[in-house]
């Protein structure tokens, strides 16, 4: 029997969002396998939408669909992370340059400044999880404000994979004071319409972040994150 779906939400979208959050929060742990029936029962959503959701998650690199064995939550290797950050660095830097060129409204600049202030406050309180959430909000806001829908879609496709590693290594990295300042510098450059500086600051920011993630994965052998 087909299960009822939440009003206004396709079941496949509900299944996708729920499974994705469970993977990113490590509720579905890396390397573990789940039969399709287990996922159907866990979500209380019928088989076809769950299958559609899994296809989307496989395209994002979060899972591997194994015939007759359900899904396997994929680990991320240092090489995976290196490639992910190369893509995110190039595309996000282009997005930032575009924002500086077109100019942002005061309320849009305020959204970026608000996220940066929360990052600064979180560091003062040594609340790294709160810092990471504000950091992600900053990057998501940059993408939301760009007019390039395809660029946005490509970056978000890899976002979840980077998210897992960033949160798993959050307390293993140096306190991210430089990262927070980078964000403030990017906002200033966008406000001033300086596309070249905005792009370069953001590019260096992402390069440093990617190098840090790759080094941690290699040093600590965290390929099963």
Phi and psi in degrees as GROMACS dihedral restraints (atoms count N, CA, C in turn):
[ dihedral_restraints ]
;  ai    aj    ak    al  type     phi  dphi    fc
    3     4     5     6     1   -71.8    20    10
    4     5     6     7     1   129.7    20    10
    6     7     8     9     1   -81.9    20    10
    7     8     9    10     1   152.4    20    10
    9    10    11    12     1   -71.0    20    10
   10    11    12    13     1   144.9    20    10
   12    13    14    15     1  -104.3    20    10
   13    14    15    16     1   153.3    20    10
   15    16    17    18     1   -60.0    20    10
   16    17    18    19     1   142.4    20    10
   18    19    20    21     1   -59.6    20    10
   19    20    21    22     1   128.8    20    10
   21    22    23    24     1    81.2    20    10
   22    23    24    25     1    -0.9    20    10
   24    25    26    27     1  -122.4    20    10
   25    26    27    28     1   119.3    20    10
   27    28    29    30     1   -60.4    20    10
   28    29    30    31     1   142.7    20    10
   30    31    32    33     1   -59.6    20    10
   31    32    33    34     1   -38.7    20    10
   33    34    35    36     1   -62.0    20    10
   34    35    36    37     1   -37.3    20    10
   36    37    38    39     1   -69.1    20    10
   37    38    39    40     1   -41.1    20    10
   39    40    41    42     1   -61.1    20    10
   40    41    42    43     1   -46.0    20    10
   42    43    44    45     1   -62.5    20    10
   43    44    45    46     1   -42.9    20    10
   45    46    47    48     1   -62.0    20    10
   46    47    48    49     1   -50.4    20    10
   48    49    50    51     1   -62.8    20    10
   49    50    51    52     1   -40.6    20    10
   51    52    53    54     1   -68.4    20    10
   52    53    54    55     1   -47.6    20    10
   54    55    56    57     1   -64.7    20    10
   55    56    57    58     1   -40.2    20    10
   57    58    59    60     1   -61.8    20    10
   58    59    60    61     1   -44.5    20    10
   60    61    62    63     1   -64.1    20    10
   61    62    63    64     1   -38.7    20    10
   63    64    65    66     1   -65.0    20    10
   64    65    66    67     1   -36.0    20    10
   66    67    68    69     1   -71.0    20    10
   67    68    69    70     1   -46.9    20    10
   69    70    71    72     1   -64.8    20    10
   70    71    72    73     1   -31.8    20    10
   72    73    74    75     1   -89.0    20    10
   73    74    75    76     1     5.4    20    10
   75    76    77    78     1    67.1    20    10
   76    77    78    79     1    17.9    20    10
   78    79    80    81     1   -69.8    20    10
   79    80    81    82     1   -36.2    20    10
   81    82    83    84     1  -100.5    20    10
   82    83    84    85     1   102.3    20    10
   84    85    86    87     1   -78.0    20    10
   85    86    87    88     1   152.1    20    10
   87    88    89    90     1   -59.1    20    10
   88    89    90    91     1   137.3    20    10
   90    91    92    93     1    87.9    20    10
   91    92    93    94     1   -13.9    20    10
   93    94    95    96     1   -84.6    20    10
   94    95    96    97     1   154.4    20    10
   96    97    98    99     1  -115.1    20    10
   97    98    99   100     1   145.2    20    10
   99   100   101   102     1  -136.0    20    10
  100   101   102   103     1   126.1    20    10
  102   103   104   105     1   -68.1    20    10
  103   104   105   106     1   150.8    20    10
  105   106   107   108     1   -55.5    20    10
  106   107   108   109     1   -39.7    20    10
  108   109   110   111     1   -63.4    20    10
  109   110   111   112     1   -36.8    20    10
  111   112   113   114     1   -63.1    20    10
  112   113   114   115     1   -41.7    20    10
  114   115   116   117     1   -67.4    20    10
  115   116   117   118     1   -40.3    20    10
  117   118   119   120     1   -59.4    20    10
  118   119   120   121     1   -46.0    20    10
  120   121   122   123     1   -68.3    20    10
  121   122   123   124     1   -38.7    20    10
  123   124   125   126     1   -65.4    20    10
  124   125   126   127     1   -39.6    20    10
  126   127   128   129     1   -89.1    20    10
  127   128   129   130     1   -16.1    20    10
  129   130   131   132     1    56.7    20    10
  130   131   132   133     1    42.4    20    10
  132   133   134   135     1  -130.0    20    10
  133   134   135   136     1   144.3    20    10
  135   136   137   138     1   -68.0    20    10
  136   137   138   139     1   167.6    20    10
  138   139   140   141     1   -62.1    20    10
  139   140   141   142     1   -45.7    20    10
  141   142   143   144     1   -62.4    20    10
  142   143   144   145     1   -48.9    20    10
  144   145   146   147     1   -60.7    20    10
  145   146   147   148     1   -36.8    20    10
  147   148   149   150     1   -64.1    20    10
  148   149   150   151     1   -41.1    20    10
  150   151   152   153     1   -63.4    20    10
  151   152   153   154     1   -42.2    20    10
  153   154   155   156     1   -63.1    20    10
  154   155   156   157     1   -40.4    20    10
  156   157   158   159     1   -63.1    20    10
  157   158   159   160     1   -40.9    20    10
  159   160   161   162     1   -65.0    20    10
  160   161   162   163     1   -36.1    20    10
  162   163   164   165     1   -61.9    20    10
  163   164   165   166     1   -42.3    20    10
  165   166   167   168     1   -63.7    20    10
  166   167   168   169     1   -43.0    20    10
  168   169   170   171     1   -67.3    20    10
  169   170   171   172     1   -33.1    20    10
  171   172   173   174     1   -67.5    20    10
  172   173   174   175     1   -39.4    20    10
  174   175   176   177     1   -62.5    20    10
  175   176   177   178     1   -31.0    20    10
  177   178   179   180     1   -81.1    20    10
  178   179   180   181     1    -5.3    20    10
  180   181   182   183     1    82.2    20    10
  181   182   183   184     1    12.2    20    10
  183   184   185   186     1   -86.4    20    10
  184   185   186   187     1   -29.0    20    10
  186   187   188   189     1  -136.1    20    10
  187   188   189   190     1   168.7    20    10
  189   190   191   192     1  -126.0    20    10
  190   191   192   193     1   126.5    20    10
  192   193   194   195     1   -86.0    20    10
  193   194   195   196     1   123.6    20    10
  195   196   197   198     1  -115.7    20    10
  196   197   198   199     1   113.0    20    10
  198   199   200   201     1   -52.0    20    10
  199   200   201   202     1   130.5    20    10
  201   202   203   204     1    70.1    20    10
  202   203   204   205     1    -0.5    20    10
  204   205   206   207     1  -124.1    20    10
  205   206   207   208     1     4.8    20    10
  207   208   209   210     1    80.0    20    10
  208   209   210   211     1  -133.6    20    10
  210   211   212   213     1  -120.8    20    10
  211   212   213   214     1   157.3    20    10
  213   214   215   216     1  -127.0    20    10
  214   215   216   217     1   128.6    20    10
  216   217   218   219     1   -75.5    20    10
  217   218   219   220     1   122.5    20    10
  219   220   221   222     1   -81.8    20    10
  220   221   222   223     1   141.4    20    10
  222   223   224   225     1   -77.4    20    10
  223   224   225   226     1   170.6    20    10
  225   226   227   228     1  -122.5    20    10
  226   227   228   229     1   122.9    20    10
  228   229   230   231     1   -91.1    20    10
  229   230   231   232     1   165.8    20    10
  231   232   233   234     1   -56.2    20    10
  232   233   234   235     1   -38.7    20    10
  234   235   236   237     1   -65.8    20    10
  235   236   237   238     1   -38.8    20    10
  237   238   239   240     1   -58.5    20    10
  238   239   240   241     1   -48.2    20    10
  240   241   242   243     1   -65.9    20    10
  241   242   243   244     1   -37.1    20    10
  243   244   245   246     1   -61.5    20    10
  244   245   246   247     1   -45.1    20    10
  246   247   248   249     1   -67.0    20    10
  247   248   249   250     1   -40.5    20    10
  249   250   251   252     1   -60.3    20    10
  250   251   252   253     1   -46.4    20    10
  252   253   254   255     1   -70.8    20    10
  253   254   255   256     1   -29.7    20    10
  255   256   257   258     1   -62.3    20    10
  256   257   258   259     1   -42.4    20    10
  258   259   260   261     1   -68.3    20    10
  259   260   261   262     1   -47.9    20    10
  261   262   263   264     1   -64.1    20    10
  262   263   264   265     1   -38.0    20    10
  264   265   266   267     1   -62.1    20    10
  265   266   267   268     1   -48.6    20    10
  267   268   269   270     1   -64.7    20    10
  268   269   270   271     1   -47.2    20    10
  270   271   272   273     1   -74.9    20    10
  271   272   273   274     1   -41.2    20    10
  273   274   275   276     1   -66.5    20    10
  274   275   276   277     1   -36.0    20    10
  276   277   278   279     1   -63.9    20    10
  277   278   279   280     1   -38.5    20    10
  279   280   281   282     1   -65.3    20    10
  280   281   282   283     1   -40.7    20    10
  282   283   284   285     1   -62.1    20    10
  283   284   285   286     1   -42.8    20    10
  285   286   287   288     1   -63.9    20    10
  286   287   288   289     1   -42.4    20    10
  288   289   290   291     1   -61.0    20    10
  289   290   291   292     1   -41.4    20    10
  291   292   293   294     1   -63.3    20    10
  292   293   294   295     1   -39.3    20    10
  294   295   296   297     1   -64.1    20    10
  295   296   297   298     1   -40.3    20    10
  297   298   299   300     1   -67.2    20    10
  298   299   300   301     1   -36.8    20    10
  300   301   302   303     1   -68.5    20    10
  301   302   303   304     1   -43.2    20    10
  303   304   305   306     1   -82.2    20    10
  304   305   306   307     1   -24.0    20    10
  306   307   308   309     1    83.4    20    10
  307   308   309   310     1   146.1    20    10
  309   310   311   312     1  -117.0    20    10
  310   311   312   313     1   152.4    20    10
  312   313   314   315     1   -72.2    20    10
  313   314   315   316     1   161.1    20    10
  315   316   317   318     1   -58.3    20    10
  316   317   318   319     1   -40.2    20    10
  318   319   320   321     1   -68.9    20    10
  319   320   321   322     1   -27.4    20    10
  321   322   323   324     1   -74.1    20    10
  322   323   324   325     1   -42.4    20    10
  324   325   326   327     1   -60.1    20    10
  325   326   327   328     1   -38.3    20    10
  327   328   329   330     1   -62.4    20    10
  328   329   330   331     1   -35.9    20    10
  330   331   332   333     1   -62.4    20    10
  331   332   333   334     1   -42.0    20    10
  333   334   335   336     1   -68.6    20    10
  334   335   336   337     1   -41.4    20    10
  336   337   338   339     1   -65.7    20    10
  337   338   339   340     1   -36.3    20    10
  339   340   341   342     1   -63.1    20    10
  340   341   342   343     1   -43.6    20    10
  342   343   344   345     1   -64.2    20    10
  343   344   345   346     1   -39.6    20    10
  345   346   347   348     1   -65.1    20    10
  346   347   348   349     1   -40.8    20    10
  348   349   350   351     1   -62.7    20    10
  349   350   351   352     1   -39.2    20    10
  351   352   353   354     1   -66.8    20    10
  352   353   354   355     1   -34.5    20    10
  354   355   356   357     1   -62.8    20    10
  355   356   357   358     1   -46.3    20    10
  357   358   359   360     1   -62.3    20    10
  358   359   360   361     1   -43.9    20    10
  360   361   362   363     1   -64.1    20    10
  361   362   363   364     1   -40.4    20    10
  363   364   365   366     1   -64.1    20    10
  364   365   366   367     1   -38.4    20    10
  366   367   368   369     1   -65.8    20    10
  367   368   369   370     1   -39.5    20    10
  369   370   371   372     1   -61.6    20    10
  370   371   372   373     1   -32.3    20    10
  372   373   374   375     1   -93.3    20    10
  373   374   375   376     1     2.2    20    10
  375   376   377   378     1    55.6    20    10
  376   377   378   379     1    37.3    20    10
  378   379   380   381     1  -103.3    20    10
  379   380   381   382     1    82.9    20    10
  381   382   383   384     1   -67.5    20    10
  382   383   384   385     1   -33.3    20    10
  384   385   386   387     1   -64.6    20    10
  385   386   387   388     1   -41.4    20    10
  387   388   389   390     1   -65.8    20    10
  388   389   390   391     1   -38.2    20    10
  390   391   392   393     1   -60.0    20    10
  391   392   393   394     1   -45.3    20    10
  393   394   395   396     1   -64.1    20    10
  394   395   396   397     1   -38.2    20    10
  396   397   398   399     1   -66.3    20    10
  397   398   399   400     1   -41.1    20    10
  399   400   401   402     1   -67.1    20    10
  400   401   402   403     1   -36.7    20    10
  402   403   404   405     1   -61.9    20    10
  403   404   405   406     1   -45.3    20    10
  405   406   407   408     1   -66.5    20    10
  406   407   408   409     1   -36.8    20    10
  408   409   410   411     1   -61.6    20    10
  409   410   411   412     1   -40.2    20    10
  411   412   413   414     1   -58.6    20    10
  412   413   414   415     1   -49.9    20    10
  414   415   416   417     1   -67.0    20    10
  415   416   417   418     1   -39.0    20    10
  417   418   419   420     1   -64.5    20    10
  418   419   420   421     1   -38.4    20    10
  420   421   422   423     1   -64.4    20    10
  421   422   423   424     1   -41.5    20    10
  423   424   425   426     1   -55.4    20    10
  424   425   426   427     1   -44.0    20    10
  426   427   428   429     1   -69.1    20    10
  427   428   429   430     1   -39.6    20    10
  429   430   431   432     1   -61.9    20    10
  430   431   432   433     1   -33.6    20    10
  432   433   434   435     1   -81.8    20    10
  433   434   435   436     1   -13.7    20    10
  435   436   437   438     1   -76.3    20    10
  436   437   438   439     1   152.5    20    10
  438   439   440   441     1   -89.5    20    10
  439   440   441   442     1    -6.6    20    10
  441   442   443   444     1   -91.7    20    10
  442   443   444   445     1    96.7    20    10
  444   445   446   447     1   -65.1    20    10
  445   446   447   448     1   -38.3    20    10
  447   448   449   450     1   -67.6    20    10
  448   449   450   451     1   -40.5    20    10
  450   451   452   453     1   -59.3    20    10
  451   452   453   454     1   -44.9    20    10
  453   454   455   456     1   -58.4    20    10
  454   455   456   457     1   -46.2    20    10
  456   457   458   459     1   -64.0    20    10
  457   458   459   460     1   -40.6    20    10
  459   460   461   462     1   -66.2    20    10
  460   461   462   463     1   -46.0    20    10
  462   463   464   465     1   -61.9    20    10
  463   464   465   466     1   -45.0    20    10
  465   466   467   468     1   -65.6    20    10
  466   467   468   469     1   -24.9    20    10
  468   469   470   471     1   -61.6    20    10
  469   470   471   472     1   -33.0    20    10
  471   472   473   474     1   -99.6    20    10
  472   473   474   475     1    -5.9    20    10
  474   475   476   477     1   -61.1    20    10
  475   476   477   478     1   -43.4    20    10
  477   478   479   480     1   -62.1    20    10
  478   479   480   481     1   -37.6    20    10
  480   481   482   483     1   -65.9    20    10
  481   482   483   484     1   -43.4    20    10
  483   484   485   486     1   -66.2    20    10
  484   485   486   487     1   -37.5    20    10
  486   487   488   489     1   -56.6    20    10
  487   488   489   490     1   -45.5    20    10
  489   490   491   492     1   -58.5    20    10
  490   491   492   493     1   -45.9    20    10
  492   493   494   495     1   -69.9    20    10
  493   494   495   496     1   -41.5    20    10
  495   496   497   498     1   -60.3    20    10
  496   497   498   499     1   -42.7    20    10
  498   499   500   501     1   -74.7    20    10
  499   500   501   502     1   -33.9    20    10
  501   502   503   504     1   -69.3    20    10
  502   503   504   505     1   -26.1    20    10
  504   505   506   507     1  -107.3    20    10
  505   506   507   508     1    11.6    20    10
  507   508   509   510     1   -55.8    20    10
  508   509   510   511     1   -41.7    20    10
  510   511   512   513     1   -92.5    20    10
  511   512   513   514     1     6.5    20    10
  513   514   515   516     1  -102.9    20    10
  514   515   516   517     1    -9.7    20    10
  516   517   518   519     1   -98.0    20    10
  517   518   519   520     1   165.9    20    10
  519   520   521   522     1   -66.5    20    10
  520   521   522   523     1   153.5    20    10
  522   523   524   525     1   -57.8    20    10
  523   524   525   526     1   126.2    20    10
  525   526   527   528     1   -82.2    20    10
  526   527   528   529     1    55.8    20    10
  528   529   530   531     1   -65.1    20    10
  529   530   531   532     1   -42.6    20    10
  531   532   533   534     1   -62.8    20    10
  532   533   534   535     1   -39.0    20    10
  534   535   536   537     1   -61.5    20    10
  535   536   537   538     1   -42.4    20    10
  537   538   539   540     1   -64.8    20    10
  538   539   540   541     1   -40.7    20    10
  540   541   542   543     1   -65.7    20    10
  541   542   543   544     1   -36.7    20    10
  543   544   545   546     1   -56.2    20    10
  544   545   546   547     1   -42.9    20    10
  546   547   548   549     1   -62.1    20    10
  547   548   549   550     1   -43.7    20    10
  549   550   551   552     1   -62.7    20    10
  550   551   552   553     1   -39.2    20    10
  552   553   554   555     1   -67.0    20    10
  553   554   555   556     1   -37.6    20    10
  555   556   557   558     1   -63.7    20    10
  556   557   558   559     1   -44.7    20    10
  558   559   560   561     1   -60.9    20    10
  559   560   561   562     1   -43.1    20    10
  561   562   563   564     1   -61.4    20    10
  562   563   564   565     1   -43.2    20    10
  564   565   566   567     1   -66.0    20    10
  565   566   567   568     1   -39.1    20    10
  567   568   569   570     1   -64.1    20    10
  568   569   570   571     1   -44.3    20    10
  570   571   572   573     1   -59.1    20    10
  571   572   573   574     1   -37.3    20    10
  573   574   575   576     1   -85.2    20    10
  574   575   576   577     1    -1.5    20    10
  576   577   578   579     1    71.2    20    10
  577   578   579   580     1    22.3    20    10
  579   580   581   582     1   -93.8    20    10
  580   581   582   583     1    87.0    20    10
  582   583   584   585     1   -64.4    20    10
  583   584   585   586     1   -38.9    20    10
  585   586   587   588     1   -64.8    20    10
  586   587   588   589     1   -45.9    20    10
  588   589   590   591     1   -68.4    20    10
  589   590   591   592     1   -42.8    20    10
  591   592   593   594     1   -57.7    20    10
  592   593   594   595     1   -46.0    20    10
  594   595   596   597     1   -64.9    20    10
  595   596   597   598     1   -43.4    20    10
  597   598   599   600     1   -69.3    20    10
  598   599   600   601     1   -41.8    20    10
  600   601   602   603     1   -60.9    20    10
  601   602   603   604     1   -44.2    20    10
  603   604   605   606     1   -68.6    20    10
  604   605   606   607     1   -37.9    20    10
  606   607   608   609     1   -61.5    20    10
  607   608   609   610     1   -47.3    20    10
  609   610   611   612     1   -64.6    20    10
  610   611   612   613     1   -36.2    20    10
  612   613   614   615     1   -59.7    20    10
  613   614   615   616     1   -46.9    20    10
  615   616   617   618     1   -70.6    20    10
  616   617   618   619     1   -35.6    20    10
  618   619   620   621     1   -62.2    20    10
  619   620   621   622     1   -45.8    20    10
  621   622   623   624     1   -62.8    20    10
  622   623   624   625     1   -43.2    20    10
  624   625   626   627     1   -63.7    20    10
  625   626   627   628     1   -43.1    20    10
  627   628   629   630     1   -65.1    20    10
  628   629   630   631     1   -41.4    20    10
  630   631   632   633     1   -62.9    20    10
  631   632   633   634     1   -39.7    20    10
  633   634   635   636     1   -62.7    20    10
  634   635   636   637     1   -45.0    20    10
  636   637   638   639     1   -63.1    20    10
  637   638   639   640     1   -45.5    20    10
  639   640   641   642     1   -63.8    20    10
  640   641   642   643     1   -43.5    20    10
  642   643   644   645     1   -61.7    20    10
  643   644   645   646     1   -40.4    20    10
  645   646   647   648     1   -65.8    20    10
  646   647   648   649     1   -42.8    20    10
  648   649   650   651     1   -61.9    20    10
  649   650   651   652     1   -39.9    20    10
  651   652   653   654     1   -72.7    20    10
  652   653   654   655     1   -44.0    20    10
  654   655   656   657     1   -68.8    20    10
  655   656   657   658     1   -43.5    20    10
  657   658   659   660     1   -98.3    20    10
  658   659   660   661     1     0.2    20    10
  660   661   662   663     1    53.6    20    10
  661   662   663   664     1    51.0    20    10
  663   664   665   666     1   -94.2    20    10
  664   665   666   667     1    39.2    20    10
  666   667   668   669     1   -67.1    20    10
  667   668   669   670     1   -11.4    20    10
  669   670   671   672     1   -98.6    20    10
  670   671   672   673     1    20.9    20    10
